[in-house]
């Protein structure tokens, strides 16, 4: 598994409200997590980082994904001020080439296989809005050469989307 990440602050802001984290657990599962703190600036950044750190620590020690999401949601719901965060999490079993994509209020994910892009969308609310977290879960098998692009909705607020898909076609991507 190769990975790369890019974070960019919203126009006019000095801090990016999104957090990207990649890590493995002891069972050799690879994870990539994108969390978008609702709003922008410092408060959004703190919310997304809290969400990412909490999920990374829980999953790294072997917690079940559903339990980790429930604990995160409980922490966000019980804060005195309203704080919400999206969660876009992929778990990859590097031995069996299986992936699980979990989306909680997250922007679409793009899976590119043999030059064809497939969009995986979800219409769930972010974590912290409701007492019980609602998550979409998709399972699929990976093939050598597959590329997975995970974004926050903030990519549409930076101007970067113009350079990512300038001609409506994907740029050449030989590696992450």
N, C-alpha and C positions, 0 to 999 in steps of 0.2 A: 504494500500500500504506500503510495506516494501522496503527499499533501502539500498544499500551499495555501496561504491566507493573505488577505488584504483587508485592512480596515481604513476607513476614511471618515473624517468628521463631516457632518452635514454643513452645507454652505453657511458661513457666518458663525459656526461653532468652533471651539478649540479642542473639544473632547468628543470622541466617537461614543455614541450610546450603545454600540453593539460589542459583543465579546465573542471571539472565536477560540475554541479550545480543542486540542487533539491530545489523546492519551490512550494508554492501554491498561488493562487490568491484569491480575495475576494469571488469569485463564487465557491470556493472549487474544482477547477481543480488542479490536481497534475501535476507537470512538472519535467522532467529530461532532462538535456541538456548536451551534450558533444561537446566541441569545440576544434578543433586542429588547432593551429596556424601553418601555413606552415613554414617549416624550423625546426630549433631546437634551444634550449637554450633560452636565455633571450628575444630575439625579438619575437620568437614564443609564449613564455609564455605571453608576454604583449598583443599580438594580440588576443590570445584565451581568455584571461581574459577580455579584452575590449569587445569582442563579447558576452561573457557570461553575463557580468554585464549589458550591454545595453539591451539584450534580456530579462533578468530576470526583470529588472526594468519596461520595457514596458509591458510585459505580466502580471506582478504582479498588475498593475493598470488597467488591462482590455483591453489593446490594442489587436487588431486582429493580429493573427500570421503572416499573409501575410504582413500587414503594418509594423510590427516590423522587419521582414526580409528585406523589402525594405529599411527601414531607416538604418539598419546595413550595408547593401550592399553599400548604398550611402556614409556612413561614411568611409568605407574601400576604395572605389574607389577614393574618393576625397583626401585621404592622399597624401602627397608629395612623400613618398617612397612607393614602391609596398608592400602591405600587403594583405594576403589572409587567410581565415579561413574556416574550415568546420563547419557545424552545423548539429547536430543530435539531434532532439528535439521530445520528446513524451509528448503529453497532454492526461491525463487520467481523464475522467469524473467519479468520484468515486460513483456517484449516479446511473448512467445508465450503468456503466461498459463498456463504449466505449472509444476507444483510437484513437488518430490521431498521426501518425508518419510522421515527416517532415525531409527530408534529403537534404542537400545542400553540395555536395562533400564529404559526409560522408562514412565511412567504413560500411560494412554490419551489420545489427542488427539480433540477434538470438531470436526467440520466441520459448520457450519450453513449450509444452502442452502435458500432459499425457506421458511424456518420449520421445516425438518426437520433434525434432528441425526443425524449419522452418527458412530459411534465407530470409531476406528482403534486397535486394540490390538496389542501385541507381547509375546511371552514370551521375551525374550532376557535373558541376564545382564548386569549392569552392566560397564562397562569396568574393567579391572584385575583381574578375577577369573581369567580364563583367558589363556593365552599368545596365543591368536588371538582377536581381537574378533569377536563375532557380532552382526550388525546386520540388522534388517528394513528393507527399502526399499520404499516405495509411491510410485507415480507417478500423478498425476491432473491434469486440466485445471481451472483455476479459472474461475469466472464472476463477473461484476460483482455485488457484494453478498455474496459468500461471506464467512463469518467462520470463523476457525480459532482454537480455544482450546486452548492447551498448558498443562498443569499438571504439577507434580511431585506425588508421592504425599504430600508434606508438607502439602498443602492440607487433607487430612483430619485433620491433627493440630493445627490452629490454631483451629478453630471457625468459620472464614470460610466454609466450605461452606454453612452455614445461611443466610447472607445472599446467596450467589450463586444458589442455587436454592431459595428459601424455600417456594414453593408447588408445586414440581415442574415449574414452567414457567420458560422463560428470561425474564429481565428485558428490557425494551425496550432495544435497543442501536443507536441510530442511527449511531454512529461508535465508533472505538476509545476 
